[in-house]
Amino acid sequence: MQTRLPAVAALWLGGLILLLVSIGFAITIGPSGLGLSDVWSSVRAELFGGDSGLSRLQESIVWKLRLPQSVLAAACGAGLAVCGGVLQALLRNPLADPFVLGVSSGASVGAVSVILLGVGAGVIGMAGGAFLGALAAFALVLLLARLAGGTTDRVVLAGIAATQLFSALTSFIVYTSADAEQTRGVLFWLLGSLSSPSWTEVTVCGVATVAGLVVCLLSSGVLDAFAFGNDAAASLGVNVTRIRLALLCVTALITAVVVSVSGAIGFVGLVLPHAARAIVGVRHRVMMPTLAIIGALFLVWADVVGRVLIAPRELPIGVITAIVGVPMFVLVLIRQGRR
């Protein structure tokens, strides 16, 4: 199904409005007694000056706790969803996803190595370590898949193997290098945590996601060509090797930034591209912005559910996405098996 551009533009506008309302509503969740009007008053006062009418505690809750957490959720959801759409197009595999292909696990190893072992801490930082780990994991997946025959199902199997390997490495590093308090903190982070982010982290993640989305939009025609196979793409003048490598590096970079600030959040990039295709069709010029909006909405509400489900404690957001994503993964797997 393909959707006309005016209808798509209206859909995007409606989605953005819904996203802003969702973020505002997410800020009101909790015991502070904030309402949507209070959130708007705070935002208006912060941007344009004046008195919001809120107490200093309520202002701190909005600007130092809930607003950055909700905006970070939106940025992470959009980035992971876009990465999943790109990987599924490049690999022509509906089960491709940064989490399933081991990219998230590799990024986790890199980040944990910096946090606990201090590897490159003064040079590359946690985001840099996560990026290198993501690249290493994806290189291993491509190598294993090539040695196993190079088919799309082999890529997924290689990704599962890489995920287990890098998860084991992460566990080994945590077990041998962290004390009890560090272990609890790292394990909670590895399950996916958006709690108490700084505005610097929000900005870095937002910039990486927007930049990656722009690159993917500029490459939308190439991604459409990859849908017909490598030979077809090459016949259309696409430098298959170079373009694939560049786009894979873009997805690895986005995934690494997301993992460095939120931990490993799975299945977002697996499930949502299928939903976007069902809504607007398969053209990547239309699908990618739709996918970013859907991803942002999904993770904002997943974050809300994680905060209220076992309140006053917070459930890691990766648990919520897995609960939703695993059944969808099974459905996609069954659907592909029947073709």
Secondary structure by P-SEA (a helix, b strand, c coil): ccccaaaaaaaaaaaaaaaaaaaaaaaacccccccaaaaaaaaaaaaccccccccaaaaaaaccccaaaaaaaaaaaaaaaaaaaaaaaaaccccccccccaaaaaaaaaaaaaaccccccccccaaaaaaaaaaaaaaaaaaaaaaacccaaaaaaaaaaaaaaaaaaaaaaaaccccaaaaaaaaaaaacccccccaaaaaaaaaaaaaaaaaaaaaaaaaaaacccaaaaaaaccaaaaaaaaaaaaaaaaaaaaaacccccccccccaaaaaaaccccccaaaaaaaaaaaaaaaaaaaaaaacccccccccaaaaaaaacaaaaaaaaaaaaac
